[in-house]
Amino acid sequence: MPHTHIVDVKEKFEIQTYAKPKNLDRHTHIPFSGSPRKHPIEKEKILLIADPFTTSTFYYEFKIEDIGFAEELPNMTNIDGDAIPMARIWVKKQSVAVRCTPFIVDAIALQP
């Protein structure tokens, strides 16, 4: 299932990292990696697409205020040469987030 409606390789979500944190405490933050995108409706949230070039990917939705730190990762490139920026974000523990797995309704959707 192509996720062209979720992943637009032309759209880039700018991540601005001011400085590497001196004490990023793993006891208070959890890392998530993926391709960041602006939320299409809510400005205070972002989407993080876990594996943007696969047919059965999922995405996370986080509040920007819950992100303690973001770092750029190498771009992911598909066989056609399309590149998508990747990032690792550190989210505060106990934050409320959404994990969404879009799918096409079919016989495959019935399998666990």
C-alpha positions in Angstrom: 0.0 0.0 0.0 1.7 3.2 -1.1 1.6 5.9 1.5 1.9 8.9 -0.8 -0.8 10.7 1.1 1.2 10.3 4.3 4.7 10.7 3.0 5.5 13.4 0.5 9.1 13.3 -0.4 9.0 17.0 -1.4 7.8 18.1 2.0 10.5 18.5 4.6 10.0 19.1 8.3 12.8 21.3 9.6 14.4 20.1 12.8 16.5 22.7 14.5 18.9 21.4 17.1 20.5 24.2 19.1 23.0 22.1 21.1 23.6 18.6 22.2 22.1 18.2 25.6 24.7 17.7 28.4 22.4 15.4 30.4 19.8 13.7 28.4 18.5 11.4 31.0 17.2 8.0 29.7 15.2 7.8 32.9 13.0 10.7 31.8 13.0 10.4 28.0 12.5 7.7 25.3 13.9 7.8 21.8 11.8 7.3 18.7 13.2 7.3 15.1 11.5 8.1 11.9 10.7 10.7 9.3 9.2 13.8 10.9 6.2 15.6 9.3 4.1 18.5 10.2 0.7 17.5 11.5 -1.8 18.4 8.8 -4.3 19.9 11.2 -2.8 20.6 14.6 0.2 22.9 14.7 1.2 21.8 18.2 1.8 18.2 17.1 4.1 16.3 14.7 4.0 13.0 13.0 6.9 10.6 13.0 6.7 8.0 10.2 8.5 4.9 11.3 9.6 3.4 8.0 8.4 5.7 5.2 9.2 3.5 2.2 7.6 0.2 3.3 4.1 -0.8 2.4 2.9 -1.5 5.9 4.4 1.3 8.0 2.9 3.1 10.9 3.3 6.6 12.4 3.5 8.2 15.8 1.8 11.5 16.7 3.5 13.5 19.5 2.9 16.9 21.1 5.8 19.2 20.3 6.0 20.3 24.0 6.7 16.7 25.0 9.9 16.5 22.9 13.0 17.1 24.9 15.5 16.8 22.1 15.7 16.1 18.4 18.7 14.9 16.4 19.1 14.5 12.7 19.8 11.1 11.3 21.1 10.2 7.8 18.4 10.5 5.1 16.7 7.3 3.9 16.8 6.8 0.2 14.7 4.3 -1.9 15.8 2.5 -5.0 14.5 5.3 -7.2 16.8 7.8 -5.5 14.0 9.6 -3.5 15.4 10.8 -0.2 13.5 11.4 3.0 15.0 13.1 6.1 15.1 11.0 9.2 15.4 12.0 12.9 15.5 10.7 16.4 13.4 12.5 18.9 13.5 12.1 22.6 10.0 12.2 24.2 9.2 12.7 27.9 8.1 9.5 29.6 4.4 9.4 30.6 3.5 11.7 27.6 0.3 10.8 25.8 1.0 9.9 22.1 -0.8 8.1 19.3 0.5 5.2 17.2 -1.5 4.7 14.0 -1.3 1.9 11.5 -3.2 2.7 8.3 -4.3 -0.2 6.1 -6.5 -1.0 3.1 -9.6 -3.0 4.1 -9.1 -6.4 2.6 -8.8 -10.1 3.5 -5.3 -9.4 4.8 -6.7 -7.0 7.4 -8.5 -9.9 9.1 -5.3 -11.7 9.9 -3.6 -10.9 13.2 
